[in-house]
Amino acid sequence: MKAKLALYNEVEQPVEPIDEHKLAVASERPEPVDVPKQGLYIVDYKTLVKPTLIALTIFVVWAVATWLL
């Protein structure tokens, strides 16, 4: 089957039948998985202190204003 468009030409290629035995049997051992170091995922939470305090201050001001009004 061939398809022809203005800028694209598809060429038919032969397809070999799938040999399920070759797919199921490995001829060599797989390579070990490269596991990332655990230290790369540690987050420095000190950088989040300032935005958290600002948000907490805004929340307290809102709560007090809502209670008084």
Order of alpha helices (4+ residues) and beta strands (2+ residues): alpha-alpha
